[in-house]
Amino acid sequence: MTPALSIRDLKKTYQGGHVALKGVSFDVAPGDFFGLLGPNGAGKTTIIGIITSLVNRSSGAVSIFGHDPALEPSVAKAYLGLVPQEFNFNMFEPVEEVVSNQAGYYGIPRDEARRRAELCLKQLDLWDKRRMMSRNLSGGMKRRLMIARALAHQPRLLILDEPTAGVDIEIRRSMWKFLREINDAGTTIILTTHYLEEAESLCRNIAIIDEGELIRNTSTRQLLNTLHMETFILDIETPLEAAPGVERYTVRLVDPNTLEAEICRGESINDLFNELSGRGVRVLSMRNKTNRLEELFMNLVENGGRQKVPA
Amino acid sequence: MNTHGKLIALQAIATKEIRRFMRIWVQTVLPPVITTALYFIIFGNLIGPRIGSMEGHRYMEFIIPGLIMMAVITNSYANVVSSFYGSKFQRHIEEMLISPVPNYVILLGYIAGGVARGLTVGTAVTLVSLAFNPLHIHNLPVIISMVVLTSILFSLAGLINGVYANSFDDISIIPTFVLTPLTYLGGIFYSISLLPDFWHSVSLVNPILYMVNAFRYGFLGISDISLTTSYAISIGFIVVLYVFSLYLLRTGKGIRT
């Protein structure tokens, strides 16, 4: 099956000599929800820029559903929708025009463009604001407007570059729901985000980029399986003065009512509860200390866990 | 994208551009109309009668075509340079760059906006001129073709300025220091036949002279320059600027990294 996106040995050196990409290769399967992660300056936005023709590549190949955007721009670009990191719509245009104009650039007739604008704006709860100047929208609404605009021509491949940056948790969750729905409907999605909880929740496959190189490209499940240890925070009923000694587990006292316990992957958490119960410690609630993917990510990009994936 | 799709994309860009300047008509259409009305009052009504006739016409009659053309030139230029630079500054030029619309359609869309504003302001100024002098038309096709060619040419020049501009200051430098002097020295207020030989020859280097004279011919039937030369100069400049603009868009100067 032709990949939705195929990138081979992609390199980019900006004027001034900054090497942003050092030969990145990966594929995104049709229908995938694919996470592209990496620290600031890793090269994620450069990759997106090259895919969308906003950045000229130095070398390498890009193919969108089998078509190179440099060689067959009118075919390749028609598949693409982009939600960029920064607001880039005309702040002095009404909301509805932002979306319907975008449809027009894809050759969609005016009446149909208006119909699609209505559909997209309703889906993203912006229809009531359609006559408002886009600069007057709130930050969350502007983010949703960029998604509506990107969907106006019904792209088969949607690229979202930190789409939920700066929006509150309620809107973020509703955007996740919406993105899951359009992915379930068949749209391939590539997501970059700094919210690793978001990537863990949404993405089926994840690539991690650091310093212009691909250091991981695997399924989210496999990536999380590489975690050896998880840390849990336990809220306990009776205050303690010292951490209870529990065999096989490292348990620390954070404060008199809170314990921190490390559990190796594959070990049953029931055993820990039994051990604590046997020592008269009753656990009221439990939560992960850190997001699992976040822990792994930090290990990969900061703690010497980098191992380049062969091209 | 097929031809029909390209036409729809062109319509979308042109409509967007026209709506842009019509939405802010108080800033885009009204000021040139007021400024030109002041020219009519001061140079035509107050000073004109002391100057007497020019090439066999009342001075007011003589300057009206040039003043209309000046409004067309500055407004078609200003429309494209400000719109294109604004789209770069706000980065909504990316909406078009990521879409399948070809560069030449983007270019034609911006030209359409510049021509529309040039013609809108030109028409408004012409209507105002009726308050000072009855409209005299010698050759309507020359008037229409020359005003369209001129607004195309200066829309292209505005786009090139917009591509190279890195700040809002950069979009006012060319109009202030190049376009306005060339326009004033382009035979709007006088016939170059009045100039000494040296300045007469220097004036012939100014492309605006050819457009103003051809336009005046359309109204009054008089010109310092032959019509053929005026058309050749205008079309020649348009071809050169069009090719250069397409080159800039293709290479992504100022808009792609």
Interface residues (C-beta under 8 A of the other chain):
Chain A: Y14 Q15 G49 T52 S53 L54 V55 N56 P73 S74 V75 K77 A78 L80 L82 P84 E86 N88 F89 N90 M91 F92 E93 E97 N101 Q102 A103 G104 Y105 Y106 G107 I108 P109 R110 A113 R149 H153
Chain B: M1 N2 H4 G5 K6 I8 A9 Q11 A12 I13 T15 K16 R19 R20 R23 S87 Q90 R91 H92 E94 E95 M96 L97 I98 S99 P100 V101 P102 G252 R256 T257
